[in-house]
Amino acid sequence: QLQASGGGLVQAGGSLRLSCAASGRTFSTSPMGWFRQAPGKEREFAAAISVSGGTAYYADFVKGRFTISRDNAKNTVYLQMNSLRPEDTAVYYCAVRRRYSGGYDYVGNYDYWGQGTQVTSPA
């Protein structure tokens, strides 16, 4: 139901724009998030956005480099990634926030995970 795309191989310092398109149902009334998972590591929070798009939250390691946005008319969420670093290499996932028992960065609050898109920024 969520299709992430836009990943690829980019040199350190480069940029990518990820997209997350929803199909089958609308998620325009739900907060959305981007997470990432590197090999051998747990899935971690990267960014989240409110329903209106007026409020965004970022993990410390992406602040000032990544920007999350959404277009509710297109049922799509974006993640603009600039100044990529080798440590940003991971599979990036988008998800819908459906629970509020923890913070916006708690992976257990999210559902409808897509298949992810690979981002690789070699050293």
Rosetta blueprint (number, residue, H / E / L):
1 Q L
2 L E
3 Q E
4 A E
5 S E
6 G L
7 G L
8 G E
9 L E
10 V L
11 Q L
12 A L
13 G L
14 G L
15 S L
16 L E
17 R E
18 L E
19 S E
20 C E
21 A E
22 A E
23 S L
24 G L
25 R L
26 T L
27 F L
28 S L
29 T L
30 S L
31 P L
32 M E
33 G E
34 W E
35 F E
36 R E
37 Q E
38 A L
39 P L
40 G L
41 K L
42 E L
43 R L
44 E E
45 F E
46 A E
47 A E
48 A E
49 I E
50 S L
51 V L
52 S L
53 G L
54 G L
55 T L
56 A E
57 Y E
58 Y E
59 A L
60 D H
61 F H
62 V H
63 K L
64 G L
65 R L
66 F E
67 T E
68 I E
69 S E
70 R E
71 D E
72 N L
73 A L
74 K L
75 N L
76 T E
77 V E
78 Y E
79 L E
80 Q E
81 M E
82 N L
83 S L
84 L L
85 R L
86 P H
87 E H
88 D H
89 T L
90 A E
91 V E
92 Y E
93 Y E
94 C E
95 A E
96 V E
97 R E
98 R L
99 R L
100 Y L
101 S L
102 G L
103 G L
104 Y L
105 D L
106 Y L
107 V H
108 G H
109 N H
110 Y E
111 D E
112 Y L
113 W L
114 G L
115 Q L
116 G L
117 T E
118 Q E
119 V E
120 T E
121 S L
122 P L
123 A L
